[in-house]
Amino acid sequence: MPGLLRAVFFDLGNTLLYYDGVAADVFEQSTAATLAALTDAGLRLDEAEFPAVFGSRLKEYHVVRETEFIETTTRAILADVLTKYGYPDTPDEVIRAALAAMYAQSQAHWHLEADAHAMLAALHGRYQLAIISNAADNDDVQKLVDKANLRPYFDLILTSAAVGIRKPQPQIFYEAMIRMDVRPEESVMVGDTLGADILGALNVGMSSVWITRRANTAENREVQDVIVPDAAIATLAELPPLLAGWKAS
């Protein structure tokens, strides 16, 4: 472990925030809200067909991005679908409004972990703090951050939508460290996903802390024996004392 720790990088979903929605229901509500916003803007789209087509494209991409680790934004996917429906030049403000309506459905189900603010308050000022989040829409992440009143703690909030690369690809971690002006040996990544957060940190020589309270997932179980973090915690409250000892080691 490094002798000097300068920066702590966090995942967002299932690390600082948790989700209480039923995925299939929220997905259906999201595509319906997208259609409603586009219809309100004057686009004539089939009420049954469009949500099915747009939803299918999103589901296809959600599979692809987990193997290629390239982030194609939801905006690009929606614009492509609209082009196929005869709206190749849909104004950006119309697309952004439709995406805002879409993501409002899932945003209602993301909530701040009860121990997040106290943990961040304990770390703020001692270390530089940043978020690195895999997300297909940068505005969505920024709204979630503000909804949870997290922004005052962080020096950087970086999304795969903004960079075009998803964790665990090294480029997104290097980009974050460049912006924070820190080296890998001065940094630690905290996250719930072994294959994205922990492996990504290992790939660039950054230390890692696995938070496990929402990490009992199939994707984690599949790699738990081969991707090993430097430390594991069950709650965010455990992080400040862990890092205090880390800095002194």
C-alpha positions in Angstrom: 0.0 0.0 0.0 1.3 3.5 -0.7 2.8 5.6 2.0 1.0 8.7 0.9 -2.6 8.8 -0.2 -3.8 11.9 -1.9 -6.9 11.0 -3.8 -10.0 8.8 -3.3 -12.1 7.9 -6.3 -15.6 6.6 -5.9 -18.1 4.7 -8.0 -21.6 6.2 -7.7 -24.4 3.6 -8.1 -24.5 1.0 -5.4 -21.6 2.7 -3.7 -22.7 6.2 -2.7 -26.3 5.7 -3.9 -28.6 2.7 -3.9 -31.5 1.7 -6.2 -34.9 0.6 -5.1 -36.8 0.3 -8.4 -38.0 -2.8 -10.2 -35.8 -2.7 -13.3 -38.3 -4.0 -15.8 -41.1 -1.7 -14.6 -38.8 1.4 -14.6 -37.5 0.6 -18.0 -41.0 0.4 -19.4 -41.9 3.7 -17.7 -38.8 5.3 -19.1 -39.4 4.5 -22.7 -43.0 5.6 -22.3 -41.9 8.9 -20.9 -39.5 9.4 -23.8 -42.3 8.9 -26.3 -44.5 11.3 -24.4 -41.9 14.0 -24.4 -41.2 13.6 -28.1 -44.9 13.6 -28.9 -45.3 16.8 -27.0 -42.5 18.3 -29.1 -44.5 17.6 -32.2 -43.0 14.3 -33.5 -45.4 11.8 -34.8 -44.4 8.4 -33.6 -46.3 5.1 -33.2 -47.3 4.8 -29.6 -46.8 1.0 -29.5 -43.9 0.6 -31.9 -41.6 3.4 -30.9 -41.1 2.4 -27.2 -40.5 -1.2 -28.3 -37.9 -0.3 -30.9 -36.1 2.3 -28.7 -36.2 -0.1 -25.7 -34.8 -3.0 -27.9 -31.9 -0.8 -29.0 -31.1 0.2 -25.5 -31.2 -3.5 -24.3 -28.9 -4.5 -27.2 -26.4 -1.8 -26.3 -26.5 -2.7 -22.6 -25.2 -6.1 -23.6 -22.5 -4.8 -26.0 -21.1 -2.2 -23.7 -20.2 -4.9 -21.1 -17.8 -6.5 -23.5 -16.4 -3.7 -25.6 -16.3 -1.1 -22.8 -17.0 1.7 -25.3 -19.7 4.2 -24.2 -22.3 5.1 -26.8 -24.5 7.7 -25.2 -28.3 7.3 -24.9 -28.5 10.5 -26.8 -26.7 9.0 -29.8 -29.0 5.9 -29.7 -32.1 8.0 -29.5 -31.0 10.2 -32.4 -30.3 7.2 -34.5 -33.7 5.7 -33.8 -35.4 9.0 -34.6 -33.4 9.2 -37.9 -34.9 5.8 -38.9 -38.3 7.2 -38.1 -37.7 10.1 -40.5 -36.5 12.7 -38.0 -32.8 13.0 -38.8 -32.4 16.6 -37.7 -34.3 16.5 -34.4 -33.2 19.6 -32.5 -30.8 18.9 -29.6 -33.2 20.6 -27.1 -35.9 18.2 -28.1 -33.7 15.2 -27.6 -32.3 16.5 -24.3 -35.9 17.1 -23.0 -36.9 13.6 -24.0 -33.9 12.1 -22.2 -34.6 14.2 -19.1 -38.1 12.8 -19.0 -36.7 9.3 -19.5 -34.1 9.5 -16.8 -36.5 11.2 -14.3 -38.2 7.8 -14.0 -35.0 6.0 -12.7 -33.8 9.0 -10.8 -36.8 8.7 -8.5 -35.5 5.3 -7.4 -31.9 6.3 -6.6 -31.3 7.3 -3.0 -28.3 8.4 -0.9 -26.7 5.8 1.4 -27.4 6.8 5.0 -23.7 6.9 5.9 -22.4 8.7 2.7 -22.4 12.3 3.9 -20.7 11.6 7.2 -18.1 9.6 5.5 -17.5 12.2 2.8 -17.3 15.0 5.4 -14.7 13.0 7.3 -12.6 12.6 4.1 -13.1 16.1 2.6 -10.1 18.3 3.1 -7.8 15.3 3.9 -7.9 13.9 0.3 -9.0 15.0 -3.1 -12.3 13.3 -3.9 -13.7 12.2 -7.3 -16.4 10.1 -8.8 -15.8 7.9 -11.8 -19.2 6.5 -13.0 -20.1 4.2 -15.8 -23.2 5.9 -17.3 -24.7 6.4 -20.8 -25.9 9.9 -20.0 -23.7 12.6 -18.3 -26.6 14.8 -17.4 -28.3 12.0 -15.6 -25.3 11.5 -13.3 -25.0 15.2 -12.7 -28.6 15.4 -11.6 -28.2 12.4 -9.3 -25.2 14.0 -7.7 -27.1 17.2 -7.1 -30.2 15.4 -5.9 -28.1 13.7 -3.2 -26.2 17.0 -2.4 -22.9 15.3 -3.2 -21.3 18.0 -5.4 -19.7 20.1 -2.5 -17.5 17.2 -1.5 -16.0 16.4 -4.9 -13.2 17.9 -7.0 -14.2 15.9 -10.1 -17.2 14.0 -11.4 -16.3 12.0 -14.5 -18.6 9.8 -16.5 -18.1 7.3 -19.2 -20.6 9.2 -21.3 -18.3 12.2 -21.2 -15.1 10.2 -21.9 -16.5 7.6 -24.3 -14.8 4.7 -22.4 -16.2 2.6 -19.6 -14.5 1.1 -16.5 -12.5 -1.1 -16.3 -10.7 0.4 -19.3 -7.5 2.2 -18.1 -8.2 5.4 -20.1 -11.0 6.6 -17.9 -8.9 6.1 -14.8 -5.9 7.8 -16.4 -8.1 10.7 -17.5 -9.4 11.1 -13.9 -5.9 11.0 -12.4 -4.7 13.6 -15.0 -7.5 15.9 -14.1 -6.8 15.5 -10.4 -3.0 15.7 -10.9 -2.3 12.5 -8.9 -0.4 9.3 -9.6 -1.8 5.8 -9.3 0.3 5.1 -6.2 -1.3 8.1 -4.5 -4.8 7.0 -5.3 -7.5 4.5 -4.2 -10.7 3.4 -6.0 -13.8 2.6 -3.9 -16.6 0.7 -5.6 -19.0 -2.3 -5.5 -18.2 -3.9 -8.8 -15.2 -6.2 -9.1 -15.1 -6.3 -12.8 -15.3 -2.5 -13.3 -14.1 -0.7 -10.2 -11.6 -3.1 -8.7 -10.2 -4.6 -11.9 -10.0 -1.1 -13.4 -7.9 0.1 -10.4 -5.7 -2.9 -10.7 -5.2 -2.3 -14.4 -3.6 1.2 -13.7 -1.7 0.4 -10.5 -4.2 2.1 -8.3 -5.2 0.6 -4.9 -8.8 -0.5 -4.4 -11.4 -0.9 -1.7 -14.4 -3.1 -2.4 -17.7 -2.1 -0.7 -19.7 -5.3 -0.3 -23.1 -4.4 1.1 -24.8 -4.3 -2.3 -22.2 -6.4 -4.1 -23.8 -9.9 -3.9 -24.4 -10.0 -7.7 -23.9 -12.7 -10.2 -21.2 -10.7 -12.1 -19.3 -10.3 -8.8 -19.6 -13.9 -7.8 -18.2 -15.1 -11.1 -14.9 -13.2 -10.6 -14.6 -13.0 -6.8 -11.8 -15.6 -6.8 -9.7 -13.9 -9.4 -10.2 -10.2 -8.9 -8.9 -9.4 -5.4 -9.2 -5.9 -3.8 -6.6 -4.4 -1.4 -9.3 -4.1 1.2 -13.1 -4.8 1.6 -15.6 -3.0 3.7 -19.3 -3.5 4.3 -20.3 0.1 4.9 -19.0 3.6 3.9 -18.7 4.4 7.6 -15.7 2.0 7.7 -13.8 3.9 5.1 -12.3 6.9 7.0 -10.6 4.8 9.7 -9.4 2.4 7.0 -7.8 5.2 5.0 -6.3 6.8 8.0 -4.4 3.6 8.7 -3.6 3.3 5.0 -2.0 6.8 5.0 0.1 5.9 8.0 1.3 2.6 6.6 
